Amino acid sequence: MPVNRGLIRIGAQLHTFWYTVTGGIVGSRVMGLPVLLLTTAGRKSGRKRTQPLMYLEDGDSLVIVGSNGGNPQHPAWYLNLRATPDAEVQVGREKKRVRAEVAGEEERARLWPKFVEKYAGYADYQKETKRTIPVVILRPRA
């Protein structure tokens, strides 16, 4: 059963608050995976939106997935990145500018199992939804 979107939103707001206030001392790991804060520009409002997300490192890049708890819709942050791929991440106290790119089939086939290995819930989320959960690569920008 997909995760309740209202609970996701409230949990994300609390997580973001504590992560920001403590510079990642609180909230930098969830279920064994590291967590970053992703800040995107809202695709309609243009306002900055920040979301805590589990990630993996892949060379110089950071990789995230748009599971949205198995819900049928893509998460708002993913839609924001599709509209404006330039974003900012915070890892601990460090902030970095990044450019988002949706992984192609080959990259997704390589990266998706790494997420499932770290957190099996992602496989359950994929079973819950008809959409293919996107894998997004955040590449560093100068």
Z-matrix of the N, CA and C atoms (Angstrom, degrees):
N
C 1 1.448
C 2 1.531 1 109.50
N 3 1.342 2 118.70 1 129.54
C 4 1.461 3 121.39 2 -179.39
C 5 1.526 4 111.45 3 -58.89
N 6 1.310 5 114.42 4 152.54
C 7 1.456 6 121.42 5 178.97
C 8 1.529 7 109.41 6 -73.85
N 9 1.326 8 117.21 7 142.50
C 10 1.459 9 123.37 8 179.20
C 11 1.527 10 110.18 9 -62.63
N 12 1.329 11 116.64 10 123.49
C 13 1.473 12 121.21 11 -176.52
C 14 1.520 13 112.69 12 -63.95
N 15 1.334 14 117.19 13 -34.41
C 16 1.464 15 119.90 14 177.60
C 17 1.518 16 111.50 15 -64.20
N 18 1.321 17 116.58 16 -40.23
C 19 1.461 18 120.35 17 177.79
C 20 1.531 19 111.01 18 -67.14
N 21 1.321 20 115.91 19 -38.18
C 22 1.469 21 119.93 20 177.27
C 23 1.531 22 109.06 21 -59.80
N 24 1.326 23 116.71 22 -46.15
C 25 1.470 24 121.51 23 -177.09
C 26 1.528 25 111.37 24 -62.50
N 27 1.321 26 117.16 25 -47.91
C 28 1.469 27 121.17 26 -179.13
C 29 1.523 28 110.44 27 -64.83
N 30 1.335 29 116.57 28 -44.83
C 31 1.460 30 120.55 29 178.65
C 32 1.519 31 111.65 30 -61.14
N 33 1.322 32 116.71 31 -40.11
C 34 1.463 33 121.18 32 179.87
C 35 1.528 34 111.01 33 -65.61
N 36 1.326 35 117.38 34 -40.25
C 37 1.463 36 120.45 35 179.40
C 38 1.528 37 111.02 36 -64.12
N 39 1.322 38 116.70 37 -44.02
C 40 1.469 39 120.40 38 178.43
C 41 1.526 40 110.92 39 -65.63
N 42 1.301 41 115.78 40 -43.61
C 43 1.464 42 120.85 41 179.70
C 44 1.535 43 110.16 42 -60.03
N 45 1.335 44 116.07 43 -47.31
C 46 1.465 45 121.06 44 179.78
C 47 1.523 46 110.96 45 -60.24
N 48 1.313 47 116.65 46 -43.55
C 49 1.475 48 120.67 47 179.57
C 50 1.524 49 110.69 48 -57.62
N 51 1.338 50 116.68 49 -53.95
C 52 1.467 51 120.11 50 -176.32
C 53 1.521 52 111.78 51 -67.18
N 54 1.305 53 118.07 52 -37.72
C 55 1.465 54 121.95 53 177.79
C 56 1.524 55 109.45 54 -61.35
N 57 1.330 56 116.66 55 -47.47
C 58 1.460 57 121.80 56 -177.67
C 59 1.527 58 110.99 57 -64.84
N 60 1.330 59 116.86 58 -47.88
C 61 1.466 60 121.88 59 -176.97
C 62 1.527 61 111.58 60 -62.08
N 63 1.332 62 116.80 61 -36.83
C 64 1.468 63 120.33 62 -175.56
C 65 1.531 64 113.34 63 -100.39
N 66 1.309 65 117.62 64 3.75
C 67 1.461 66 120.01 65 -178.41
C 68 1.520 67 112.42 66 63.41
N 69 1.314 68 115.94 67 31.36
C 70 1.458 69 120.61 68 177.28
C 71 1.517 70 114.42 69 89.79
N 72 1.336 71 117.58 70 -1.50
C 73 1.470 72 119.28 71 176.78
C 74 1.529 73 109.04 72 -62.05
N 75 1.324 74 116.07 73 -41.07
C 76 1.464 75 121.53 74 174.41
C 77 1.522 76 106.81 75 -104.04
N 78 1.315 77 116.79 76 124.95
C 79 1.459 78 121.09 77 174.15
C 80 1.504 79 116.08 78 96.37
N 81 1.340 80 117.87 79 7.61
C 82 1.461 81 118.56 80 -177.98
C 83 1.529 82 113.21 81 -83.12
N 84 1.335 83 117.46 82 -5.98
C 85 1.468 84 121.73 83 175.92
C 86 1.522 85 109.06 84 -141.57
N 87 1.331 86 115.18 85 138.28
C 88 1.464 87 122.01 86 175.44
C 89 1.524 88 107.16 87 -140.03
N 90 1.292 89 117.06 88 128.60
C 91 1.472 90 123.13 89 177.81
C 92 1.521 91 112.27 90 50.10
N 93 1.318 92 116.12 91 39.15
C 94 1.454 93 121.17 92 176.39
C 95 1.515 94 115.23 93 84.68
N 96 1.317 95 118.04 94 -6.36
C 97 1.466 96 121.06 95 179.52
C 98 1.525 97 110.89 96 -106.58
N 99 1.335 98 116.33 97 145.12
C 100 1.460 99 118.95 98 174.94
C 101 1.527 100 109.96 99 -69.59
N 102 1.327 101 115.19 100 154.26
C 103 1.468 102 122.02 101 -178.49
C 104 1.524 103 109.10 102 -123.85
N 105 1.324 104 114.89 103 137.99
C 106 1.461 105 121.77 104 173.35
C 107 1.522 106 108.12 105 -118.53
N 108 1.311 107 115.71 106 166.34
C 109 1.466 108 121.40 107 170.75
C 110 1.524 109 107.04 108 -105.82
N 111 1.322 110 116.31 109 124.11
C 112 1.459 111 122.62 110 178.07
C 113 1.518 112 108.61 111 -104.79
N 114 1.320 113 116.68 112 125.64
C 115 1.466 114 121.20 113 176.96
C 116 1.522 115 108.43 114 -113.85
N 117 1.327 116 114.81 115 120.96
C 118 1.457 117 122.66 116 -179.85
C 119 1.523 118 109.15 117 -119.15
N 120 1.313 119 115.48 118 166.22
C 121 1.469 120 121.08 119 172.13
C 122 1.525 121 107.07 120 -92.87
N 123 1.334 122 116.64 121 128.60
C 124 1.457 123 120.64 122 177.82
C 125 1.522 124 110.01 123 -58.02
N 126 1.324 125 116.88 124 131.97
C 127 1.467 126 120.32 125 -174.90
C 128 1.513 127 112.65 126 -68.31
N 129 1.322 128 118.74 127 -23.67
C 130 1.468 129 122.00 128 178.57
C 131 1.523 130 111.06 129 -101.88
N 132 1.339 131 116.47 130 -46.09
C 133 1.460 132 120.32 131 -174.85
C 134 1.516 133 113.65 132 -88.46
N 135 1.335 134 117.02 133 -26.16
C 136 1.454 135 120.57 134 -174.60
C 137 1.518 136 113.13 135 79.33
N 138 1.336 137 117.01 136 -5.42
C 139 1.472 138 120.92 137 -179.57
C 140 1.521 139 110.38 138 -74.10
N 141 1.327 140 114.80 139 150.25
C 142 1.460 141 119.72 140 178.44
C 143 1.519 142 110.32 141 -71.35
N 144 1.332 143 115.00 142 135.46
C 145 1.464 144 123.01 143 179.74
C 146 1.518 145 107.70 144 -127.22
N 147 1.320 146 117.48 145 131.95
C 148 1.458 147 121.41 146 -178.19
C 149 1.516 148 110.14 147 -119.19
N 150 1.322 149 114.63 148 135.88
C 151 1.464 150 122.46 149 -176.10
C 152 1.524 151 109.75 150 -136.86
N 153 1.343 152 118.64 151 130.83
C 154 1.462 153 119.71 152 172.86
C 155 1.529 154 109.22 153 -79.58
N 156 1.318 155 115.86 154 134.46
C 157 1.465 156 120.86 155 -178.27
C 158 1.522 157 110.58 156 -141.13
N 159 1.321 158 115.58 157 140.77
C 160 1.448 159 120.19 158 172.67
C 161 1.523 160 107.60 159 -70.37
N 162 1.318 161 115.79 160 147.75
C 163 1.457 162 119.48 161 -178.07
C 164 1.523 163 111.02 162 -146.21
N 165 1.317 164 113.95 163 164.82
C 166 1.458 165 123.21 164 171.23
C 167 1.515 166 107.78 165 -125.68
N 168 1.310 167 116.09 166 152.54
C 169 1.456 168 120.61 167 174.12
C 170 1.518 169 108.86 168 -92.30
N 171 1.323 170 115.38 169 142.03
C 172 1.461 171 121.62 170 176.85
C 173 1.519 172 106.42 171 -139.81
N 174 1.312 173 116.59 172 90.38
C 175 1.461 174 120.55 173 -172.62
C 176 1.514 175 109.35 174 65.90
N 177 1.333 176 116.76 175 -128.85
C 178 1.472 177 121.68 176 178.11
C 179 1.524 178 112.52 177 -82.36
N 180 1.321 179 116.57 178 -8.31
C 181 1.466 180 121.39 179 -175.30
C 182 1.521 181 111.89 180 -96.31
N 183 1.320 182 114.30 181 158.96
C 184 1.458 183 122.41 182 173.09
C 185 1.521 184 106.66 183 -112.06
N 186 1.318 185 116.73 184 144.05
C 187 1.462 186 120.78 185 -175.40
C 188 1.528 187 108.80 186 -124.57
N 189 1.337 188 115.56 187 133.15
C 190 1.463 189 122.27 188 179.85
C 191 1.527 190 108.97 189 -129.74
N 192 1.322 191 116.41 190 163.51
C 193 1.463 192 120.36 191 177.76
C 194 1.521 193 110.10 192 -126.09
N 195 1.331 194 115.69 193 145.60
C 196 1.462 195 122.78 194 -179.20
C 197 1.517 196 111.78 195 -95.82
N 198 1.328 197 117.03 196 59.91
C 199 1.470 198 120.43 197 -175.60
C 200 1.526 199 112.77 198 -71.37
N 201 1.320 200 116.64 199 -37.21
C 202 1.468 201 121.67 200 -177.48
C 203 1.530 202 110.92 201 51.22
N 204 1.329 203 115.61 202 35.51
C 205 1.460 204 120.13 203 176.46
C 206 1.515 205 114.19 204 63.66
N 207 1.321 206 117.51 205 21.45
C 208 1.463 207 120.82 206 -179.58
C 209 1.519 208 114.41 207 83.05
N 210 1.322 209 117.07 208 6.29
C 211 1.463 210 120.30 209 178.19
C 212 1.527 211 110.45 210 -68.74
N 213 1.354 212 117.31 211 156.39
C 214 1.464 213 120.02 212 -175.82
C 215 1.530 214 114.09 213 -70.00
N 216 1.334 215 118.30 214 -20.09
C 217 1.464 216 121.10 215 -179.17
C 218 1.527 217 109.65 216 -96.81
N 219 1.337 218 113.93 217 148.72
C 220 1.457 219 119.07 218 172.27
C 221 1.525 220 108.70 219 -66.01
N 222 1.331 221 117.80 220 151.00
C 223 1.470 222 119.70 221 176.06
C 224 1.530 223 110.38 222 -66.87
N 225 1.319 224 116.29 223 151.67
C 226 1.464 225 121.62 224 -178.22
C 227 1.525 226 111.23 225 -58.14
N 228 1.325 227 117.57 226 -39.90
C 229 1.464 228 119.40 227 -178.40
C 230 1.533 229 111.00 228 -60.10
N 231 1.334 230 117.18 229 -35.65
C 232 1.463 231 121.32 230 179.37
C 233 1.535 232 109.83 231 -66.52
N 234 1.307 233 116.75 232 -45.20
C 235 1.470 234 120.94 233 178.26
C 236 1.528 235 110.37 234 -63.14
N 237 1.337 236 116.16 235 -38.00
C 238 1.467 237 120.26 236 176.83
C 239 1.526 238 110.99 237 -62.11
N 240 1.336 239 116.48 238 -42.82
C 241 1.467 240 120.26 239 179.73
C 242 1.519 241 111.66 240 -67.43
N 243 1.315 242 117.32 241 -33.27
C 244 1.469 243 120.14 242 177.64
C 245 1.525 244 109.81 243 -64.75
N 246 1.344 245 116.37 244 -36.61
C 247 1.463 246 121.04 245 179.65
C 248 1.531 247 111.57 246 -77.27
N 249 1.330 248 116.54 247 -40.58
C 250 1.461 249 122.69 248 -178.58
C 251 1.524 250 108.05 249 -139.00
N 252 1.324 251 118.02 250 96.94
C 253 1.463 252 120.43 251 -173.78
C 254 1.529 253 115.88 252 -71.89
N 255 1.326 254 118.15 253 -14.17
C 256 1.462 255 119.60 254 177.64
C 257 1.520 256 109.29 255 -79.92
N 258 1.338 257 115.46 256 131.09
C 259 1.465 258 120.89 257 -175.67
C 260 1.528 259 108.88 258 -149.08
N 261 1.327 260 114.22 259 -176.41
C 262 1.465 261 121.03 260 176.87
C 263 1.520 262 108.18 261 -131.37
N 264 1.318 263 116.22 262 143.41
C 265 1.461 264 120.68 263 173.61
C 266 1.520 265 108.39 264 -122.20
N 267 1.312 266 114.53 265 151.78
C 268 1.448 267 121.31 266 171.53
C 269 1.519 268 106.74 267 -121.58
N 270 1.325 269 115.52 268 123.81
C 271 1.462 270 122.30 269 175.60
C 272 1.519 271 105.61 270 -119.39
N 273 1.332 272 115.90 271 109.40
C 274 1.461 273 119.41 272 -171.50
C 275 1.511 274 108.39 273 65.15
N 276 1.312 275 116.84 274 -125.88
C 277 1.476 276 120.82 275 177.24
C 278 1.523 277 112.39 276 -92.15
N 279 1.328 278 116.75 277 -13.63
C 280 1.463 279 121.27 278 -174.93
C 281 1.525 280 112.34 279 -83.19
N 282 1.335 281 114.91 280 130.94
C 283 1.463 282 120.95 281 176.67
C 284 1.523 283 108.71 282 -108.23
N 285 1.341 284 115.21 283 139.97
C 286 1.462 285 121.46 284 -178.45
C 287 1.518 286 109.52 285 -135.63
N 288 1.328 287 115.60 286 144.77
C 289 1.462 288 120.56 287 172.12
C 290 1.522 289 107.94 288 -88.56
N 291 1.325 290 115.74 289 136.26
C 292 1.461 291 120.93 290 -177.71
C 293 1.527 292 110.50 291 -135.53
N 294 1.308 293 113.83 292 164.57
C 295 1.472 294 121.57 293 173.03
C 296 1.519 295 106.34 294 -125.88
N 297 1.327 296 115.61 295 127.45
C 298 1.459 297 122.09 296 -176.07
C 299 1.520 298 111.45 297 -88.43
N 300 1.323 299 113.61 298 143.10
C 301 1.458 300 121.07 299 176.71
C 302 1.528 301 107.26 300 -142.38
N 303 1.317 302 116.94 301 127.10
C 304 1.463 303 120.57 302 177.10
C 305 1.517 304 107.90 303 -71.87
N 306 1.319 305 116.47 304 129.77
C 307 1.461 306 121.35 305 -179.13
C 308 1.522 307 110.27 306 -63.56
N 309 1.307 308 115.51 307 136.39
C 310 1.464 309 120.86 308 173.63
C 311 1.525 310 109.09 309 -72.99
N 312 1.307 311 115.95 310 177.43
C 313 1.471 312 120.89 311 -176.28
C 314 1.525 313 112.61 312 -56.00
N 315 1.323 314 116.40 313 -45.27
C 316 1.463 315 120.20 314 -177.59
C 317 1.527 316 111.63 315 -66.16
N 318 1.335 317 116.08 316 -45.77
C 319 1.471 318 119.43 317 178.99
C 320 1.520 319 110.83 318 -65.18
N 321 1.334 320 117.25 319 -40.62
C 322 1.461 321 120.28 320 179.05
C 323 1.530 322 110.28 321 -62.52
N 324 1.334 323 116.52 322 -42.05
C 325 1.465 324 120.84 323 179.61
C 326 1.527 325 111.25 324 -61.46
N 327 1.315 326 117.37 325 -29.90
C 328 1.467 327 121.70 326 178.50
C 329 1.531 328 111.90 327 -81.79
N 330 1.333 329 116.56 328 -38.90
C 331 1.469 330 120.61 329 -172.38
C 332 1.527 331 114.25 330 -88.74
N 333 1.322 332 118.14 331 -37.68
C 334 1.464 333 121.40 332 -176.14
C 335 1.532 334 112.38 333 -53.81
N 336 1.338 335 119.64 334 -47.67
C 337 1.470 336 119.37 335 -179.64
C 338 1.534 337 113.49 336 -60.32
N 339 1.318 338 116.80 337 -28.14
C 340 1.469 339 119.64 338 177.68
C 341 1.524 340 110.95 339 -65.58
N 342 1.330 341 116.58 340 -38.21
C 343 1.467 342 119.89 341 176.79
C 344 1.524 343 110.38 342 -67.63
N 345 1.317 344 116.48 343 -46.30
C 346 1.465 345 120.85 344 -178.69
C 347 1.523 346 110.65 345 -61.67
N 348 1.325 347 116.70 346 -35.88
C 349 1.467 348 121.10 347 178.17
C 350 1.527 349 110.56 348 -63.24
N 351 1.328 350 116.48 349 -40.14
C 352 1.470 351 121.17 350 -179.08
C 353 1.523 352 112.21 351 -77.36
N 354 1.340 353 116.81 352 -34.50
C 355 1.464 354 121.53 353 -179.25
C 356 1.520 355 109.15 354 -146.17
N 357 1.324 356 116.56 355 102.11
C 358 1.467 357 122.57 356 -175.28
C 359 1.528 358 112.81 357 -62.30
N 360 1.329 359 117.57 358 -19.83
C 361 1.462 360 121.47 359 178.75
C 362 1.520 361 113.09 360 -57.41
N 363 1.337 362 117.35 361 -27.14
C 364 1.463 363 119.58 362 178.83
C 365 1.526 364 110.77 363 -62.45
N 366 1.325 365 117.66 364 -38.72
C 367 1.471 366 120.66 365 177.94
C 368 1.524 367 109.83 366 -63.15
N 369 1.337 368 116.84 367 -39.18
C 370 1.467 369 120.79 368 177.35
C 371 1.522 370 110.59 369 -64.69
N 372 1.326 371 116.86 370 -42.33
C 373 1.467 372 120.28 371 178.69
C 374 1.523 373 110.47 372 -59.56
N 375 1.352 374 116.99 373 -41.73
C 376 1.458 375 119.75 374 -179.25
C 377 1.524 376 110.60 375 -64.28
N 378 1.326 377 117.30 376 -35.54
C 379 1.464 378 120.87 377 178.20
C 380 1.529 379 111.80 378 -67.65
N 381 1.335 380 116.61 379 -28.56
C 382 1.470 381 122.19 380 -176.26
C 383 1.522 382 113.44 381 -77.57
N 384 1.323 383 116.81 382 -20.37
C 385 1.462 384 119.54 383 -174.08
C 386 1.526 385 111.22 384 -122.31
N 387 1.328 386 115.65 385 151.44
C 388 1.470 387 120.58 386 177.84
C 389 1.522 388 111.63 387 -83.12
N 390 1.334 389 116.98 388 -20.05
C 391 1.462 390 119.64 389 -179.46
C 392 1.524 391 109.84 390 -78.49
N 393 1.295 392 116.63 391 152.12
C 394 1.456 393 120.29 392 172.87
C 395 1.522 394 106.96 393 -79.41
N 396 1.312 395 116.28 394 122.45
C 397 1.465 396 119.86 395 179.70
C 398 1.529 397 108.29 396 -67.39
N 399 1.332 398 116.43 397 122.25
C 400 1.456 399 119.15 398 -176.37
C 401 1.531 400 113.02 399 -75.16
N 402 1.310 401 114.68 400 145.89
C 403 1.451 402 123.55 401 171.25
C 404 1.524 403 105.27 402 -106.82
N 405 1.332 404 116.11 403 128.68
C 406 1.467 405 121.30 404 -175.45
C 407 1.523 406 109.18 405 -119.91
N 408 1.320 407 115.11 406 129.67
C 409 1.466 408 121.63 407 178.73
C 410 1.521 409 107.80 408 -100.37
N 411 1.325 410 115.72 409 127.05
C 412 1.462 411 122.47 410 178.37
C 413 1.523 412 107.31 411 -104.18
N 414 1.317 413 115.63 412 105.76
C 415 1.461 414 120.92 413 -177.77
C 416 1.520 415 109.63 414 -95.66
N 417 1.338 416 117.70 415 140.55
C 418 1.470 417 120.49 416 -179.24
C 419 1.526 418 111.79 417 -63.33
N 420 1.328 419 114.75 418 143.50
C 421 1.469 420 121.78 419 174.61
C 422 1.521 421 108.24 420 -112.00
N 423 1.315 422 116.93 421 151.40
C 424 1.476 423 121.06 422 177.09
C 425 1.511 424 109.72 423 -73.09
